[in-house]
Amino acid sequence: MAAAVKVQDSPNDLTFEDLVTTIQCHPTKNIIASGLIGGDILLHEFSNTEGNKELHKFVQHKKACRALRFSEDGRCLFSVSKDKSLYCVDVETRKLKKKIKKAHESPIYSMVLTGDSFVATGDDDGVLKVWDMRTKTCTMEMKECEDFISDMIVDDDKKFLIAASGEGTLTSFNIRRKRMENQSELFDSELLCLAKMKGGRKLVCGTGEGVLNIFNWNEWGNISDRFPCGDTQIDSVVPVTENVLCIGTNDGHIRAVHVLPNRVLGLVGDHPGDFPIEKLSLTADTSCIASCSHDQRVKFWNIEELKSQTVDTSKQATKKAKKLVKFSKAKANDFFSGLVDTTAENNEASGSNNSDSESDDSD
C-alpha cells in the first residue's frame, strides 16, 4: 500500500542567489516568475506536495527587473527593467519573441497589459507609453506626472488606464483616444500600488504614509474614503476577494485588510530582517499569495480562510489593538486565533473619517 502524500498548507520557499525585486504568478498554472536585481528572470513550478522545480532562467536584462506580467492566456511573459528595456518571451518554448532595448529615455518602473498585443510602461520621470508589440511601435506617449509612475491598472474594457505616481497623484488616461481624462488633487504622500475591489466599483491605493486611499471608480478627483493601516509605507497590494486584500509593507509584514467596512484582520506573514515587501502575487488557484523581499526568498502564504471573512458592523473596532499574532505555516488552522481590529486606534492617531459601509459613497 502506497504511503499517503502529506499535503502542506503552502509550497516551500524559493531561494535565490540574488535579491528578488518582483514576482508574478501564472494565470492558469502553478508557475511563478521572479525578477532579480541583476536583471535575470527565473521561472519555477511550485507544488504543495511535490516540491518546487526551476524551469528556466532568462538573462536578457542588464539591470534590475522591475515588473513582470503574464498575458491573459499565460503564453507570454513581459518584463521591464531599470536598463530601459521591454522584453516578451514565450513561456512554453522559452524563446524571446519581442525586444525593445530603449523603450524609454529613463529607467522603466511599472507595466500593465492593455490588450492582447498592447503594453503600457511608466518610467522614473513620469512618462507613460503604450506599445503595440506586434510592430514594436509606441502608439501613445504622455507626460502628465512629475515623478515615477509607481503602478498602473486598466478597466475591464481596456479603455481607461489609471496611473499612480510618486508625486502623489492618480491620473486617468483614455488609451483609445490617447488623451488624459482626469487627475486627482495632489496628496501629501506617494501613491505606490493599486487594486480593484468591490467588483471594480472601488480602486484602492497604497501610500507612503501607511494609508489606503479608496476611490470610487471613474471619480478620480478625490478619495471617497481613507483607511490608516499603520504608520509603515504600503509597497504592494493584492486582492483576495472583492472585500479582502493583502498589503505588503515597508517593515516586511503582510497583513489582511477588509475594505468597506474597513478593518485590519490580522498578520498573514512576514519576511525576516524588516525589509520591504517588494511584491505580492496571487497564485492561479487563489489558495496562496506569494511574496518577495530582500532576504533572497519568495515565500508562499495560504489565504484560504481569508475568503470567508466578514466584518460585524454592529461592533466597534477595539480602541486598544492587541499585538497581532504572526502566521505560522505549521499552525495554519490557528491563523485567525490572533486576529484583531486596529481601526479605532489608527483613526484616533490620524483623525481619519473611516466609514463602516459603502452607503455614504456614490458608485
C-alpha positions in Angstrom: 0.0 0.0 0.0 1.4 3.4 -1.0 2.2 5.9 1.7 -0.1 8.8 1.9 1.2 12.0 0.4 1.5 14.8 3.0 -0.2 18.0 1.9 1.4 21.2 3.1 -0.6 24.4 3.7 1.6 26.2 1.1 4.6 25.5 -1.1 8.2 25.7 0.3 10.2 28.9 -0.1 12.1 29.6 -3.3 15.7 30.6 -2.5 17.9 32.7 -4.9 21.5 33.8 -5.1 20.4 37.4 -5.7 17.9 39.9 -4.3 14.3 39.3 -5.7 12.8 42.6 -6.9 9.5 41.5 -8.4 7.3 38.4 -8.9 4.3 37.4 -10.9 2.2 34.2 -10.7 1.0 32.5 -13.9 -2.8 33.0 -14.5 -3.6 29.2 -15.0 -0.7 27.1 -13.8 1.4 26.7 -10.7 4.3 28.7 -12.2 5.9 31.8 -10.8 8.3 34.3 -12.5 10.8 36.0 -10.3 12.8 39.0 -11.4 16.2 39.7 -9.8 18.2 42.8 -9.1 20.8 41.8 -11.5 18.3 41.5 -14.4 17.8 37.7 -14.5 14.3 36.2 -14.6 13.6 32.7 -13.3 10.6 30.5 -13.9 9.7 28.0 -11.2 7.0 25.4 -10.9 5.7 25.1 -7.4 3.7 22.5 -5.5 2.4 21.7 -2.0 3.1 18.0 -2.4 6.0 17.5 -4.9 8.3 20.4 -4.1 9.4 23.2 -6.4 11.3 23.0 -9.7 13.2 25.5 -11.7 12.0 25.6 -15.3 14.2 28.2 -17.0 16.4 31.3 -16.5 16.2 34.3 -18.8 19.3 36.6 -18.8 18.2 39.4 -21.3 18.1 42.4 -18.9 21.4 44.1 -17.9 20.0 45.8 -14.8 17.2 45.2 -12.2 14.0 43.7 -13.4 11.3 45.9 -12.1 8.0 44.5 -13.3 6.6 41.2 -14.8 3.3 40.4 -16.4 1.9 37.2 -18.0 -0.5 37.5 -20.9 -4.1 36.5 -20.0 -3.6 33.1 -21.6 -0.3 32.7 -19.9 1.6 32.0 -23.1 3.8 35.2 -23.0 5.8 36.8 -20.2 6.5 40.5 -20.4 9.3 42.2 -18.4 10.7 45.7 -18.0 14.0 46.8 -16.4 16.0 49.6 -15.0 18.1 49.3 -18.2 15.0 50.9 -20.0 14.2 47.7 -22.0 10.9 45.9 -22.6 11.0 42.2 -23.4 8.5 39.5 -24.3 9.3 35.7 -24.1 7.3 32.6 -25.0 6.6 30.7 -21.8 6.4 27.3 -23.5 9.3 27.4 -25.8 11.4 29.8 -23.6 12.3 31.8 -26.7 12.5 35.6 -27.0 9.6 36.9 -29.0 10.0 40.7 -28.9 12.5 43.1 -27.5 12.7 46.9 -27.3 16.1 47.8 -25.8 15.5 51.5 -25.4 11.8 51.8 -24.8 12.2 54.9 -22.6 14.7 57.6 -22.0 14.6 57.0 -18.3 14.5 53.7 -16.4 11.2 51.9 -16.6 9.4 51.5 -13.2 6.0 49.9 -13.9 4.0 48.0 -16.6 0.5 46.8 -17.3 -1.1 44.9 -20.2 -3.7 46.9 -22.1 -4.8 44.4 -24.7 -3.7 41.1 -26.4 -0.8 42.8 -28.0 -0.6 46.1 -26.2 1.6 47.0 -23.2 1.8 50.2 -21.2 5.0 51.2 -19.4 5.7 54.0 -17.0 9.2 55.4 -16.1 11.1 57.1 -13.3 10.3 60.6 -14.8 6.6 60.2 -15.1 6.4 59.3 -18.8 3.7 56.9 -19.9 3.9 54.9 -23.2 1.7 52.4 -24.8 3.3 49.8 -27.1 1.9 47.7 -30.0 4.1 44.6 -29.5 3.3 43.3 -33.0 5.2 46.1 -34.6 7.2 47.3 -31.6 5.9 50.8 -32.1 4.8 53.3 -29.5 1.2 54.2 -30.1 0.8 56.7 -27.3 3.3 58.8 -25.2 2.3 61.3 -22.5 3.9 63.0 -19.6 1.3 64.2 -17.0 3.3 63.2 -13.9 6.4 64.8 -12.4 7.6 61.7 -10.6 7.9 58.0 -11.2 4.8 56.1 -12.3 4.6 53.5 -9.5 1.7 51.3 -10.6 -1.0 51.1 -13.3 -4.3 49.4 -13.7 -6.9 49.2 -16.5 -10.6 48.8 -16.6 -12.3 45.6 -17.9 -12.9 47.0 -21.3 -9.2 48.1 -21.7 -10.3 51.6 -22.5 -9.1 53.5 -19.5 -5.7 53.3 -17.7 -5.2 54.6 -14.2 -1.7 55.5 -13.1 -0.4 56.2 -9.6 2.6 58.4 -9.2 5.3 59.1 -6.6 4.4 62.8 -6.7 1.1 61.9 -5.0 -1.4 62.0 -7.9 -3.7 59.5 -9.6 -4.2 60.1 -13.3 -6.8 58.6 -15.7 -5.9 58.1 -19.4 -8.2 57.2 -22.2 -5.9 54.9 -24.1 -8.2 54.6 -27.1 -8.5 58.3 -27.7 -4.9 58.8 -26.5 -5.5 61.6 -24.0 -5.6 62.3 -20.3 -9.1 62.3 -18.8 -8.6 63.4 -15.2 -6.0 63.8 -12.5 -6.6 63.8 -8.8 -5.6 66.5 -6.3 -2.0 66.3 -5.1 -1.9 64.1 -2.0 0.7 64.6 0.8 2.2 61.1 0.3 3.5 58.9 -2.6 0.8 56.7 -4.2 2.6 53.4 -4.6 0.2 50.5 -5.6 -3.3 49.8 -6.9 -6.0 47.2 -6.6 -9.6 47.0 -7.9 -12.1 46.0 -5.2 -15.9 45.7 -4.8 -16.5 44.2 -8.2 -14.5 47.0 -9.9 -16.5 49.8 -8.2 -13.6 50.8 -6.0 -10.0 51.5 -6.5 -7.7 51.0 -3.5 -4.3 52.8 -3.5 -1.5 52.1 -1.0 0.5 55.1 0.1 3.9 56.0 1.6 2.2 57.0 4.9 0.6 53.6 5.5 -2.9 54.7 4.5 -5.2 53.0 1.9 -6.8 55.7 -0.2 -10.1 54.5 -1.6 -11.6 56.0 -4.8 -15.0 55.5 -6.5 -14.3 54.2 -9.9 -14.4 57.0 -12.5 -14.3 59.6 -9.7 -10.6 60.4 -9.7 -10.6 63.9 -8.4 -10.5 63.0 -4.7 -10.8 60.0 -2.4 -14.2 58.7 -1.1 -12.5 57.2 2.0 -9.1 56.7 3.6 -8.1 53.9 6.0 -4.9 54.1 8.0 -3.4 50.6 8.3 -0.4 51.7 10.4 2.5 54.1 10.0 4.5 52.0 7.6 4.7 52.5 3.9 2.4 50.2 1.8 4.5 48.9 -1.1 2.2 46.2 -2.6 -1.4 45.2 -2.5 -3.2 42.1 -3.9 -7.0 41.4 -3.8 -8.0 38.1 -2.3 -11.8 38.6 -2.6 -14.0 41.6 -3.6 -13.8 42.7 0.1 -10.5 41.5 1.4 -7.0 42.3 0.2 -3.4 41.7 1.5 -1.0 44.6 1.9 2.8 44.3 2.0 4.5 47.0 4.0 8.0 48.5 4.3 8.7 46.7 7.6 8.4 43.2 6.0 4.9 42.4 7.1 1.9 41.1 5.1 -1.5 42.0 6.6 -5.1 41.1 5.6 -7.5 44.1 5.4 -11.2 44.2 4.9 -12.4 47.1 2.8 -15.7 48.9 3.5 -16.2 48.3 6.3 -12.6 48.9 6.9 -10.8 46.6 9.3 -7.3 45.2 9.7 -8.0 41.5 10.0 -4.5 40.3 11.0 -1.0 39.4 10.1 -0.7 36.9 7.3 3.1 36.6 7.5 6.4 38.3 7.3 10.0 38.2 5.9 12.9 38.4 8.4 15.0 41.5 8.6 12.3 44.1 8.5 12.9 44.7 4.8 10.2 45.9 2.4 7.7 43.6 0.8 8.6 44.4 -2.8 5.7 42.5 -4.4 2.7 40.3 -3.7 1.0 38.0 -6.3 -2.0 35.6 -6.1 -1.5 32.0 -7.3 -3.7 30.7 -10.1 -5.8 28.6 -7.8 -6.2 31.6 -5.4 -5.2 29.4 -2.4 -1.9 31.3 -1.7 -0.2 34.6 -2.2 3.5 34.8 -3.0 5.7 37.5 -1.6 9.3 38.7 -2.1 11.6 40.9 0.0 15.3 41.5 0.4 16.0 38.1 2.0 16.6 36.5 -1.4 13.5 34.4 -1.0 10.0 34.0 -2.4 7.5 32.8 0.2 4.0 31.4 -0.1 1.2 32.0 2.3 -2.1 30.1 2.5 -5.0 32.5 2.5 -8.0 30.1 2.1 -9.6 31.2 5.3 -9.5 34.8 4.3 -12.1 34.2 1.7 -14.9 33.6 4.2 -14.1 36.6 6.5 -16.8 39.1 7.2 -17.0 42.2 9.5 -19.7 42.7 12.0 -20.6 46.3 11.6 -22.7 46.3 14.8 -19.4 46.0 16.8 -17.0 48.8 17.0 -13.3 48.2 16.4 -11.3 48.0 19.6 -9.7 51.1 20.9 -6.6 49.2 22.2 -5.2 47.0 19.5 -3.5 43.9 20.8 -0.3 42.7 19.2 -1.0 40.8 16.0 -0.1 37.1 16.1 2.2 36.1 13.3 1.0 33.4 10.9 2.9 30.1 11.1 2.8 27.5 8.3 2.9 24.8 11.0 -0.2 26.3 12.6 -2.4 27.1 9.6 -5.6 26.2 11.5 -4.8 28.8 14.2 -4.4 31.5 11.6 -7.3 33.6 12.8 -6.9 32.9 16.5 -4.9 36.1 16.9 -6.7 38.4 14.6 -7.7 41.8 16.0 -9.1 45.1 14.8 -6.9 48.2 14.7 -9.3 50.6 13.1 -10.1 52.8 16.1 -6.6 53.1 17.3 -5.3 54.1 13.8 -8.2 56.5 13.3 -7.6 58.2 16.6 -3.9 58.7 15.7 -4.6 60.0 12.2 -8.0 61.8 12.5 -9.4 59.6 9.7 -13.1 59.6 8.9 -13.4 55.9 8.5 -16.8 54.6 7.3 -18.2 51.2 8.2 -20.1 50.7 5.0 -20.4 51.8 1.4 -23.7 53.6 1.9 -22.1 57.0 2.0 -20.1 56.5 -1.2 -21.6 57.2 -4.6 -20.9 54.5 -7.1 
